């Protein structure tokens, strides 16, 4: 169970990092 938890946290961190990178790269025209 702990291994699955680590994998879930890892995926969440990767997704959040990708979202932050996308927000930084894209120009602030949508907002």
N, CA, C and O atoms as a Tripos MOL2 file, in Angstrom:
@<TRIPOS>MOLECULE
protein
  124   123    31     0     0
PROTEIN
NO_CHARGES

@<TRIPOS>ATOM
      1 N           0.8420   -1.2060    0.0000 N.3       1 UNK1
      2 CA          0.0000    0.0000    0.0000 C.3       1 UNK1
      3 C           0.8760    1.2540    0.0000 C.2       1 UNK1
      4 O           0.5610    2.2370   -0.6710 O.2       1 UNK1
      5 N           1.9660    1.2140    0.7500 N.am      2 UNK2
      6 CA          2.8380    2.3940    0.8210 C.3       2 UNK2
      7 C           3.4480    2.6840   -0.5500 C.2       2 UNK2
      8 O           3.6410    3.8410   -0.9230 O.2       2 UNK2
      9 N           3.7510    1.6070   -1.3020 N.am      3 UNK3
     10 CA          4.3470    1.8040   -2.6300 C.3       3 UNK3
     11 C           3.3590    2.5190   -3.5490 C.2       3 UNK3
     12 O           3.7380    3.4240   -4.2920 O.2       3 UNK3
     13 N           2.0910    2.1090   -3.4960 N.am      4 UNK4
     14 CA          1.0820    2.7570   -4.3320 C.3       4 UNK4
     15 C           0.9470    4.2240   -3.9370 C.2       4 UNK4
     16 O           0.7700    5.0900   -4.7940 O.2       4 UNK4
     17 N           1.0300    4.4990   -2.6390 N.am      5 UNK5
     18 CA          0.9110    5.8830   -2.1680 C.3       5 UNK5
     19 C           2.0650    6.7170   -2.7140 C.2       5 UNK5
     20 O           1.8630    7.8460   -3.1610 O.2       5 UNK5
     21 N           3.2700    6.1640   -2.6790 N.am      6 UNK6
     22 CA          4.4310    6.8980   -3.2030 C.3       6 UNK6
     23 C           4.2520    7.1880   -4.6880 C.2       6 UNK6
     24 O           4.5480    8.2890   -5.1510 O.2       6 UNK6
     25 N           3.7650    6.1930   -5.4350 N.am      7 UNK7
     26 CA          3.5560    6.3750   -6.8780 C.3       7 UNK7
     27 C           2.5150    7.4680   -7.1250 C.2       7 UNK7
     28 O           2.6880    8.3060   -8.0100 O.2       7 UNK7
     29 N           1.4390    7.4560   -6.3430 N.am      8 UNK8
     30 CA          0.3880    8.4610   -6.5140 C.3       8 UNK8
     31 C           0.9470    9.8550   -6.2460 C.2       8 UNK8
     32 O           0.6880   10.7870   -7.0070 O.2       8 UNK8
     33 N           1.7090    9.9980   -5.1690 N.am      9 UNK9
     34 CA          2.2870   11.3060   -4.8350 C.3       9 UNK9
     35 C           3.2460   11.7450   -5.9360 C.2       9 UNK9
     36 O           3.2850   12.9190   -6.3050 O.2       9 UNK9
     37 N           4.0230   10.7910   -6.4590 N.am     10 UNK10
     38 CA          4.9780   11.1200   -7.5210 C.3      10 UNK10
     39 C           4.2460   11.6310   -8.7580 C.2      10 UNK10
     40 O           4.6520   12.6260   -9.3590 O.2      10 UNK10
     41 N           3.1610   10.9450   -9.1380 N.am     11 UNK11
     42 CA          2.4040   11.3650  -10.3150 C.3      11 UNK11
     43 C           1.7690   12.7350  -10.0880 C.2      11 UNK11
     44 O           1.7640   13.5770  -10.9860 O.2      11 UNK11
     45 N           1.2360   12.9550   -8.8890 N.am     12 UNK12
     46 CA          0.6070   14.2450   -8.5940 C.3      12 UNK12
     47 C           1.6290   15.3690   -8.6920 C.2      12 UNK12
     48 O           1.3380   16.4290   -9.2470 O.2      12 UNK12
     49 N           2.8220   15.1410   -8.1580 N.am     13 UNK13
     50 CA          3.8630   16.1760   -8.2010 C.3      13 UNK13
     51 C           4.2670   16.4490   -9.6480 C.2      13 UNK13
     52 O           4.4750   17.6000  -10.0310 O.2      13 UNK13
     53 N           4.3780   15.3920  -10.4460 N.am     14 UNK14
     54 CA          4.7490   15.5650  -11.8600 C.3      14 UNK14
     55 C           3.6730   16.3560  -12.5990 C.2      14 UNK14
     56 O           3.9870   17.2490  -13.3870 O.2      14 UNK14
     57 N           2.4120   16.0320  -12.3490 N.am     15 UNK15
     58 CA          1.3120   16.7210  -13.0270 C.3      15 UNK15
     59 C           1.2840   18.1920  -12.6290 C.2      15 UNK15
     60 O           1.1120   19.0690  -13.4760 O.2      15 UNK15
     61 N           1.4550   18.4570  -11.3340 N.am     16 UNK16
     62 CA          1.4280   19.8500  -10.8670 C.3      16 UNK16
     63 C           2.5920   20.6210  -11.4700 C.2      16 UNK16
     64 O           2.4440   21.7810  -11.8530 O.2      16 UNK16
     65 N           3.7570   19.9710  -11.5530 N.am     17 UNK17
     66 CA          4.9330   20.6360  -12.1350 C.3      17 UNK17
     67 C           4.6880   20.9410  -13.6080 C.2      17 UNK17
     68 O           5.0470   22.0160  -14.0880 O.2      17 UNK17
     69 N           4.0800   20.0040  -14.3270 N.am     18 UNK18
     70 CA          3.7920   20.2190  -15.7510 C.3      18 UNK18
     71 C           2.8050   21.3720  -15.9270 C.2      18 UNK18
     72 O           2.9490   22.1900  -16.8360 O.2      18 UNK18
     73 N           1.7930   21.4300  -15.0430 N.am     19 UNK19
     74 CA          0.8140   22.5120  -15.1340 C.3      19 UNK19
     75 C           1.4910   23.8550  -14.9040 C.2      19 UNK19
     76 O           1.2270   24.8200  -15.6220 O.2      19 UNK19
     77 N           2.3700   23.9170  -13.8970 N.am     20 UNK20
     78 CA          3.0660   25.1730  -13.6150 C.3      20 UNK20
     79 C           3.9280   25.5800  -14.8040 C.2      20 UNK20
     80 O           3.9650   26.7550  -15.1680 O.2      20 UNK20
     81 N           4.6160   24.6240  -15.4070 N.am     21 UNK21
     82 CA          5.4630   24.9310  -16.5590 C.3      21 UNK21
     83 C           4.6130   25.4280  -17.7250 C.2      21 UNK21
     84 O           4.9970   26.3770  -18.4090 O.2      21 UNK21
     85 N           3.4690   24.8010  -17.9560 N.am     22 UNK22
     86 CA          2.5870   25.2220  -19.0530 C.3      22 UNK22
     87 C           2.0820   26.6400  -18.8150 C.2      22 UNK22
     88 O           2.0220   27.4480  -19.7420 O.2      22 UNK22
     89 N           1.7180   26.9410  -17.5660 N.am     23 UNK23
     90 CA          1.2100   28.2840  -17.2490 C.3      23 UNK23
     91 C           2.3150   29.3160  -17.4630 C.2      23 UNK23
     92 O           2.0530   30.4200  -17.9410 O.2      23 UNK23
     93 N           3.5450   28.9600  -17.1120 N.am     24 UNK24
     94 CA          4.6550   29.9090  -17.2650 C.3      24 UNK24
     95 C           5.0090   30.1060  -18.7360 C.2      24 UNK24
     96 O           5.3050   31.2220  -19.1640 O.2      24 UNK24
     97 N           4.9780   29.0130  -19.5100 N.am     25 UNK25
     98 CA          5.3910   29.1050  -20.9180 C.3      25 UNK25
     99 C           4.3480   29.8580  -21.7460 C.2      25 UNK25
    100 O           4.7020   30.6910  -22.5810 O.2      25 UNK25
    101 N           3.0710   29.5660  -21.5190 N.am     26 UNK26
    102 CA          2.0250   30.2070  -22.3180 C.3      26 UNK26
    103 C           1.8690   31.6680  -21.9070 C.2      26 UNK26
    104 O           1.9180   31.9770  -20.7160 O.2      26 UNK26
    105 N           1.6820   32.5700  -22.8630 N.am     27 UNK27
    106 CA          1.4700   33.9850  -22.5460 C.3      27 UNK27
    107 C           0.1480   34.1800  -21.8200 C.2      27 UNK27
    108 O          -0.7990   33.4190  -22.0170 O.2      27 UNK27
    109 N           0.0930   35.2030  -20.9840 N.am     28 UNK28
    110 CA         -1.1000   35.4310  -20.1540 C.3      28 UNK28
    111 C          -2.1810   36.1230  -20.9790 C.2      28 UNK28
    112 O          -2.5870   37.2410  -20.6610 O.2      28 UNK28
    113 N          -2.6470   35.4630  -22.0370 N.am     29 UNK29
    114 CA         -3.7250   36.0140  -22.8540 C.3      29 UNK29
    115 C          -5.0700   35.4310  -22.4360 C.2      29 UNK29
    116 O          -6.1100   36.0660  -22.6080 O.2      29 UNK29
    117 N          -5.0450   34.2100  -21.8830 N.am     30 UNK30
    118 CA         -6.3010   33.5560  -21.5080 C.3      30 UNK30
    119 C          -6.9380   34.2410  -20.3010 C.2      30 UNK30
    120 O          -8.1610   34.3000  -20.1810 O.2      30 UNK30
    121 N          -6.0920   34.7560  -19.4120 N.am     31 UNK31
    122 CA         -6.6390   35.3350  -18.1750 C.3      31 UNK31
    123 C          -7.1340   36.7580  -18.4150 C.2      31 UNK31
    124 O          -7.6270   37.4040  -17.4910 O.2      31 UNK31
@<TRIPOS>BOND
     1     1     2 1
     2     2     3 1
     3     3     4 2
     4     3     5 am
     5     5     6 1
     6     6     7 1
     7     7     8 2
     8     7     9 am
     9     9    10 1
    10    10    11 1
    11    11    12 2
    12    11    13 am
    13    13    14 1
    14    14    15 1
    15    15    16 2
    16    15    17 am
    17    17    18 1
    18    18    19 1
    19    19    20 2
    20    19    21 am
    21    21    22 1
    22    22    23 1
    23    23    24 2
    24    23    25 am
    25    25    26 1
    26    26    27 1
    27    27    28 2
    28    27    29 am
    29    29    30 1
    30    30    31 1
    31    31    32 2
    32    31    33 am
    33    33    34 1
    34    34    35 1
    35    35    36 2
    36    35    37 am
    37    37    38 1
    38    38    39 1
    39    39    40 2
    40    39    41 am
    41    41    42 1
    42    42    43 1
    43    43    44 2
    44    43    45 am
    45    45    46 1
    46    46    47 1
    47    47    48 2
    48    47    49 am
    49    49    50 1
    50    50    51 1
    51    51    52 2
    52    51    53 am
    53    53    54 1
    54    54    55 1
    55    55    56 2
    56    55    57 am
    57    57    58 1
    58    58    59 1
    59    59    60 2
    60    59    61 am
    61    61    62 1
    62    62    63 1
    63    63    64 2
    64    63    65 am
    65    65    66 1
    66    66    67 1
    67    67    68 2
    68    67    69 am
    69    69    70 1
    70    70    71 1
    71    71    72 2
    72    71    73 am
    73    73    74 1
    74    74    75 1
    75    75    76 2
    76    75    77 am
    77    77    78 1
    78    78    79 1
    79    79    80 2
    80    79    81 am
    81    81    82 1
    82    82    83 1
    83    83    84 2
    84    83    85 am
    85    85    86 1
    86    86    87 1
    87    87    88 2
    88    87    89 am
    89    89    90 1
    90    90    91 1
    91    91    92 2
    92    91    93 am
    93    93    94 1
    94    94    95 1
    95    95    96 2
    96    95    97 am
    97    97    98 1
    98    98    99 1
    99    99   100 2
   100    99   101 am
   101   101   102 1
   102   102   103 1
   103   103   104 2
   104   103   105 am
   105   105   106 1
   106   106   107 1
   107   107   108 2
   108   107   109 am
   109   109   110 1
   110   110   111 1
   111   111   112 2
   112   111   113 am
   113   113   114 1
   114   114   115 1
   115   115   116 2
   116   115   117 am
   117   117   118 1
   118   118   119 1
   119   119   120 2
   120   119   121 am
   121   121   122 1
   122   122   123 1
   123   123   124 2
@<TRIPOS>SUBSTRUCTURE
     1 UNK1         2 RESIDUE 1 A UNK
     2 UNK2         6 RESIDUE 1 A UNK
     3 UNK3        10 RESIDUE 1 A UNK
     4 UNK4        14 RESIDUE 1 A UNK
     5 UNK5        18 RESIDUE 1 A UNK
     6 UNK6        22 RESIDUE 1 A UNK
     7 UNK7        26 RESIDUE 1 A UNK
     8 UNK8        30 RESIDUE 1 A UNK
     9 UNK9        34 RESIDUE 1 A UNK
    10 UNK10       38 RESIDUE 1 A UNK
    11 UNK11       42 RESIDUE 1 A UNK
    12 UNK12       46 RESIDUE 1 A UNK
    13 UNK13       50 RESIDUE 1 A UNK
    14 UNK14       54 RESIDUE 1 A UNK
    15 UNK15       58 RESIDUE 1 A UNK
    16 UNK16       62 RESIDUE 1 A UNK
    17 UNK17       66 RESIDUE 1 A UNK
    18 UNK18       70 RESIDUE 1 A UNK
    19 UNK19       74 RESIDUE 1 A UNK
    20 UNK20       78 RESIDUE 1 A UNK
    21 UNK21       82 RESIDUE 1 A UNK
    22 UNK22       86 RESIDUE 1 A UNK
    23 UNK23       90 RESIDUE 1 A UNK
    24 UNK24       94 RESIDUE 1 A UNK
    25 UNK25       98 RESIDUE 1 A UNK
    26 UNK26      102 RESIDUE 1 A UNK
    27 UNK27      106 RESIDUE 1 A UNK
    28 UNK28      110 RESIDUE 1 A UNK
    29 UNK29      114 RESIDUE 1 A UNK
    30 UNK30      118 RESIDUE 1 A UNK
    31 UNK31      122 RESIDUE 1 A UNK
